[in-house]
Amino acid sequence: MKRLATFTLCLLLACCTVAVVGRWSRAEDSAQTPQVGEAAADFTLESLGGEKISLGKLTKAGPVVLVVLRGYPGYQCPLCTRQVGELVGSAEAIAASGASVVLVYPGPGDNLTARAEEFLGKRTLPDNFTLVTDPDYTFTRAYHLRWDAVKETAYPSTFVIDGAGKIRFAQISKSHGGRTPAKTVLAELKKL
């Protein structure tokens, strides 16, 4: 009976330790990722057409919807494809709010542009949308969104950044799902 009580106590202590460490790690992770109310760190990435795209320049023209895709984790992510399709379907309403959309396609530098072109397929993006590549995860790491696990690239994330460069909405998914729907993006843009 004494052994059972000792074992139960040890098991309880181990579970409490795991719970506390787990909470601390999640809090530490979220403290590093961009948060609502903070200024969005500026970045410059290249579009598929070779144009340098700067967040700072874009926000001077109006709000920016920043969508971090998973890139190519060994396949083209169907959830990314669906999310982008939904946003493209709302392009007119997004443009009416004065916003632009930046889609970030992260991955290893080798063949990244070809993978990004493959992701787009025959789809033509609206004028207020830009797909940029993030070779070797430079941007993804700077924003603390690198999903550093086998067959993973980046945490799928959506940010709405106002014209002053402040993050007004942020959703970072630590799974393949949890994508921000276009209706949520539109609702956030209406608040600006």
N, C-alpha and C positions, 0 to 999 in steps of 0.2 A: 504494500500500500504506500509505503514511504517512497519507493522508487517511482511509482506512478505519479505521485504528487510532485516529486522533483522533476520528472520528465515533463509533466504538464506545465510547471512553472517555467522551465527552460524554453519550451515551445512557445508559451505566451510571450516571454521576453524577446525571443527571436522575431516573432510576428510584429511586435511593437516596434522593434528596431527597423525592420524592413519598411513598415508603414511610415515611420518618421523620416528615414533616409529617402524613400520614394517621394514624399511630400517636399522635402528639401530640394531634391534634384529637379522636380517640376517647377518649383518656385524659382530656382536658380536659372533654369532654361528660359522661363517666361520673362525674367528680369533682363535677359540679354536680347531677346527678340524685340523688334520695334513694337511700341505700345501706343495706344490711343492717347492723344494729347502731346506726344513727343514730336519733335521735328524729324521728318524723314531724312535719313542720311542721303546726300546726293550721290549719284553714280552716273557713269557714262558707259553704255554698252552699244554694240554695233547691230544694226538691223541686217536683214538678209540681203538688202541692196547695198550694204557697205556704209550706210549713213550712221554717224555717231549720234546716239540718242542720249540726251542728258535730262535727268529728272528735274533739275533746277530750271532749265529752259522751258520744259513742258509745263511746270506749275505756274510759271509767269503768264502763260496763256490761259490757264484755267485748271480745274481739278483733274487729277489723274487717278485712274483705276489701275492699280498695279497687281497683276496676277502672276504668281510664281507657279509654273507648271512643274511636272515631274521630269520633263525631258525624256530621255531614252534609257529606261532601266532594263533594256533587253527587248523592249516592245514599245509600240506607241500606246500610251495610256488611254483607255477608252473613257475614263472619267474626265480626263483633261480635254479630250475631244468633245465630249458632251458639254462641258462647262463653256468652252470657247464657242461652240455652236450656239448655245443659249445666249451668250453675250453678243455674238454677232447678230443674232435675231433681234436683239434690243438696241442695235447700233444707232438707229434713228433717235430713240429716246435718250440714249447716252449723249449723243451729239447735241441734242436740244438743250441739255443741261450745261453745255459748254465743256464737257469732259472729254479727255482722250483716254485710251486704254493701251497699256503696255503689257505685253505678254512676254514673260521671261522664260526662255528655254535653256535650262542648265545642263551641263554634262562635261565629259572629258573633251579636251580640245580637238582631238582627232575625229574627223567626220561629223563634227557637231552641226555645221551648217547644212550638210546633206541630210542629217537626221531631222533638223528643224524644217527643211523644205519638204521632206517626206511627211512630217506631221501635218503641214498645211495641205498637202496633196494638191488638188485642183481648186481648192477654196481660195478666193480672193478676199483679202481683208478690207473692210471699209476704210475710208480715208482717215478716220480718227483712231484707228487701231494700228499698232506696230508690234511685230514679233522681233524680239532681240535675242541674241544668244549670250550665254554666260559660260565662256570657255573655262574649264578647270575650276568651276564653282567660285570664282572670285567674288562676285556679287552675293551669291548664296551664303558664303561663309561670312562676309561682312555683315549681312543681315541676320546671322545666326539661324539660318534655315536649312542648313545642310543635314540631310537625313543620311548619316554616315553608317549605313548597314549594307549587307550584301544585297545586291539588286535594287538598291534605292539611290536616290539622287538628292531630292529636296522635299521639304514638307510643303504640300500644296497650300498656298496662301493667297489671300486677297486683301488688299489695302485700298482704302479710299483716302486720297491725300488732297487737301484743299489747295487753293491758289497761293496760300502763304507757305506751303510746304509742310503743314501740320497734318499728322495722321488723325483722321476723324473716325475711321473704322478699320478694324483688323480682325481677320480670322485666319488662324494658323491651324491646320489639321495635322495631327500626329498619326494619321492613318491615310489610307488611299481615298476614303470617302470624306465627308464633312466639307464639301465644296460650297462656296457661297453662290446661291442662285442669283440670276440676273435681277429678279424682283427685289432682292435685298440690296443689291448695288444701287438700283434706281431709287429705292427709298432713302438710302444714305445720301445720294446725290441731291435729292430734294431738300434735305436738311441744310445744305450749304447755302 
